[in-house]
Amino acid sequence: MTTRIAPQAPVWVSDRAEPCRSCGTPIVWCRTEKGALMPVDAVPSKAGNVAVSRAGSELHAGVVQPRQADGMRAAGRPVFLAHFASCPHADQWRTK
């Protein structure tokens, strides 16, 4: 039987982590396809649906479909969770 080790966040993600101002969880700020900044948990998640990539000095985030996220995890690529989905104080920061 093979033991699978959960993928760790790439260094270029964990090096940019900072604590959420509400809950203290380590997050990274990523640019979405539309140019908005998105807070993303810095630790990969089994429930995640966000792919993070690096372009130069900037992190980019894109939401992936469940089957794509499963494939990424199977290939050893970490998948992350948008911090709005995990932060207990997310409603305080949402723009209406």
Contact map, one row per residue, 1 for C-alpha under 8 A:
111000000000000000000000000000000000000000000000000000000000000000000000000000000000000000000000
111100000000000000000000000000000000000000000000000000000000000000000000000000000000000000000000
111110000000000000000000000000000000000000000000000000000000000000000000000000000000000000000000
011111000000000000000000000000000000000000000000000000000000000000000000000000000000000000000000
001111100000000000000000000000000000000000000000000000000000000000000000000000000000000000000000
000111110000000000000000000000000000000000000000000000000000000000000000000100000000000000000000
000011111000000000000000000000000000000000010000000000000000000000000000100111000000000000000000
000001111100000000000000000000000000000000110000000000000000000000000000000001000000000000000000
000000111110110000000000000000000000000001110000000000000000000000000000000001000000000000000000
000000011111110000000000000000000000000000000000000000000000000000000000000000000000000000000000
000000001111111000000000000000000000000000000000000000000000000000000000000000000000000000000000
000000000111111100000000000000000000000000000000000001000000000000000000000000000000000000000000
000000001111111110000000000100000000000001000000000000000010000000000000000000000000000000000000
000000001111111110000000000100000000000001100000000000000000000000000000000000000000000000000000
000000000011111110000000000000000000000000000000000000000000000000000000000000000000000000000000
000000000001111111000000000100000000000000000000000000000000000000000000000000000000000000000000
000000000000111111100000011100000000000001000000000000000000000000000000000000000000000000000000
000000000000000111110000111100000000000000000000000000000000000000000000000000000000000000000000
000000000000000011111011111000000000000000000000000000000000000000000000000000000000000000000000
000000000000000001111111111000000000000000000000000000000000000000000000000000000000000000000000
000000000000000000111111000000000000000000000000000000000000000000000000000000000000000000000000
000000000000000000011111000000000000000000000000000000000000000000000000000000000000001010000000
000000000000000000111111100000000000000000000000000000000000000000000000000000000000001110000000
000000000000000000111111110000000000000000000000000000000000000000000000000000000000000000000000
000000000000000001110011111000000000000010000000000000000000000000000000000000000000000000000000
000000000000000011110001111100000000000011100000000000000000000000000000000000000000000000000000
000000000000000011110000111110000000001111100000000000000000000000000000000000000010000000000000
000000000000110111000000011111000000001111000000000000000000000000000000000000000000000000000000
000000000000000000000000001111100000111100000000000000000010000000000000000000000000000000000000
000000000000000000000000000111110000111100000000000100000111100000000000000000000000000000000000
000000000000000000000000000011111111110000000000000000000111100000000000000000000000000000000000
000000000000000000000000000001111111110000000000000000000001110000000000000000000000000000000000
000000000000000000000000000000111111000000000000000000000001110000000000000000000000000000000000
000000000000000000000000000000111111000000000000000000000000000000000000000000000000000000000000
000000000000000000000000000000111111100000000000000000000000000000000000000000000000000000000000
000000000000000000000000000000111111110000000000000000000000000000000000000000000000000000000000
000000000000000000000000000011110011111000000000000000000000000000000000000000000000000000000000
000000000000000000000000000011110001111100000000000000000000100000000000000000000100000000000000
000000000000000000000000001111000000111110000000000000000000000000000000000000000111000000000000
000000000000000000000000001111000000011111000000000000000000000000000000000000011111000000000000
000000000000000000000000111100000000001111110000000000000000000000000000000000011110000000000000
000000001000110010000000011100000000000111110000000000000000000000000000000000010000000000000000
000000011000010000000000011000000000000011111000000000000000000000000000000000010000000000000000
000000111000000000000000000000000000000011111101000000000000000000000000000001111000000000000000
000000000000000000000000000000000000000000111111000000000000000000000000000001111000000000000000
000000000000000000000000000000000000000000011111000000000000000000000000000000100000000000000000
000000000000000000000000000000000000000000001111100000000000000000000000000000011000000000000000
000000000000000000000000000000000000000000011111110000000000000000001000000000111100000000000000
000000000000000000000000000000000000000000000011111000000000001111001000000000111100000000000000
000000000000000000000000000000000000000000000001111100000000111100001000000000111100000000000000
000000000000000000000000000000000000000000000000111110000000111100001000000001110000000000000000
000000000000000000000000000001000000000000000000011111000011110000000000000000110000000000000000
000000000000000000000000000000000000000000000000001111100011100000000000000000000000000000000000
000000000001000000000000000000000000000000000000000111111111000000000000000000000000000000000000
000000000000000000000000000000000000000000000000000011111111000000000000000000000000000000000000
000000000000000000000000000000000000000000000000000001111100000000000000000000000000000000000000
000000000000000000000000000000000000000000000000000001111110000000000000000000000000000000000000
000000000000000000000000000001100000000000000000000001111111000000000000000000000000000000000000
000000000000100000000000000011100000000000000000000111101111100000000000000000000000000000000000
000000000000000000000000000001111000000000000000000111100111110000000000000000000000000000000000
000000000000000000000000000001111000010000000000011110000011111000000000000000000000000000000000
000000000000000000000000000000011000000000000000011100000001111100000000000000000000000000000000
000000000000000000000000000000000000000000000000111000000000111110000000000000000000000000000000
000000000000000000000000000000000000000000000000111000000000011111011000000000000000000000000000
000000000000000000000000000000000000000000000000100000000000001111111000000000000000000000000000
000000000000000000000000000000000000000000000000100000000000000111111100000000000000000000000000
000000000000000000000000000000000000000000000000000000000000000011111110000000000000000000000000
000000000000000000000000000000000000000000000000000000000000000111111111000000000000000000000000
000000000000000000000000000000000000000000000001111000000000000111111111100000100000000000000000
000000000000000000000000000000000000000000000000000000000000000001111111110000000000000000000000
000000000000000000000000000000000000000000000000000000000000000000111111111000000000000000000000
000000000000000000000000000000000000000000000000000000000000000000011111111111100000000000000000
000000100000000000000000000000000000000000000000000000000000000000001111111111100000000000000000
000000000000000000000000000000000000000000000000000000000000000000000111111110000000000000000000
000000000000000000000000000000000000000000000000000000000000000000000011111110000000000000000000
000001100000000000000000000000000000000000000000000000000000000000000001111111000000000000000000
000000100000000000000000000000000000000000000000000000000000000000000001111111100000000000000000
000000111000000000000000000000000000000000011000001000000000000000000001100111110000000000000000
000000000000000000000000000000000000000000011101111100000000000000001001100011111000000000000000
000000000000000000000000000000000000000111111011111100000000000000000000000001111100000000000000
000000000000000000000000000000000000000110011011110000000000000000000000000000111110110000000000
000000000000000000000000000000000000011110000001110000000000000000000000000000011111110000000000
000000000000000000000000001000000000001110000000000000000000000000000000000000001111111001000000
000000000000000000000000000000000000001100000000000000000000000000000000000000000111111001000000
000000000000000000000000000000000000000000000000000000000000000000000000000000001111111001000000
000000000000000000000000000000000000000000000000000000000000000000000000000000001111111101000000
000000000000000000000110000000000000000000000000000000000000000000000000000000000011111111000000
000000000000000000000010000000000000000000000000000000000000000000000000000000000000011111000000
000000000000000000000110000000000000000000000000000000000000000000000000000000000000001111111000
000000000000000000000000000000000000000000000000000000000000000000000000000000000011111111111100
000000000000000000000000000000000000000000000000000000000000000000000000000000000000000011111100
000000000000000000000000000000000000000000000000000000000000000000000000000000000000000011111100
000000000000000000000000000000000000000000000000000000000000000000000000000000000000000011111110
000000000000000000000000000000000000000000000000000000000000000000000000000000000000000001111111
000000000000000000000000000000000000000000000000000000000000000000000000000000000000000000001111
000000000000000000000000000000000000000000000000000000000000000000000000000000000000000000000111
